[in-house]
């Protein structure tokens, strides 16, 4: 039996969407109250494709943190959006910045605001070679967009057609296969060398496609990569709780307004930030593995990115609470993942 409190090193979020402008001011405190750092995704409109744009975006984030009096407690780690036109020189400047920690690869058209993404992996080999040389991490949205490929098989096809090609061509390039969703991805990460790691979301640990589709379509469970089978969910739970340092926390919290989620667009993304660490505690408890939460949430990601582990701690307490049915989001509202559901763990303090 575990106690009614859990105290762990303050965790980091290695995949976070903060949006921009007024919507960002409505969601940023959820992450800043729980995590010490977060790797902020660059798929804005327009995308963050240069160091200059990343600097400006970071300054806007820091302004919001200052307003919330959280600028000393939460540190945004920036990313660049990789395109067919990204130059090796831009990557060098990104590395020199000291605050850009990764480059994000979106296959063009794969997910939200990805139309400017990469269309030909071979065309960016010079950029990837420079990243390998200077130690810049590549974060992958691991899905193909090839017409005719089943939506549930896009990750598997990406691994076979793109990831293996990258691993062969750039054996020293450090790669994070983000938000993995399948047992196949788990096996590939487990078997490959130390330069390949993966993030796992809370919603992929807690739900599968039955939860999204079996009793009526639930748009707030819809994300990319899409939820997979019960067997895939089980493989992810085993990987996350295994203590293997190649797997670590990345929420992929991605807020969309209720208006855009609940219509014929059905934008992809689960807004998990309001319970960003509590959801993971729920998942780990289902596996009787709360003792492995700290490594997954607080240690392994920092180690892979070559950053020091956080020095402060958070404490979760076993205390029932209900996730609200919505939160403000700019001129609209956003519905969180798990809305109206009872949680059993709650953030108590950060010290």
Buried (B, 14 or more C-beta within 10 A) or exposed (E): EEEEEBBBBBBBBBBBBBBBEEBBBBBBBBBBBBBBBBBBBBBBEEBBBBBEBBBEBBEBBBEBBEEBEBBEBBBBBBBBBBBBEBEBEBBBBBBEBEEBBBBBBBBBEBBBBBEBBBEEBEEBBEBBBBBBBEEBBBBBBBBBBEEEBEEBBBBBBBBEEBBEEBBEBBEEBBBBBBBBBBBBBBEBBBEBEEBBBBBBBBBBBBBBBEBBBEEEEEBBBBBBBBBBBEEBBBBBBBBBBBEBBBBBBBBBBBBBBBBBBBEEEEBBBBBBBBBBBBBBBBBBBEBEBBEBBBBBBBBBBBBBBEBEBBEEBBBBBBEEEEBEEBBEBBEBBBBBBBBEEEBBBBBBEBE
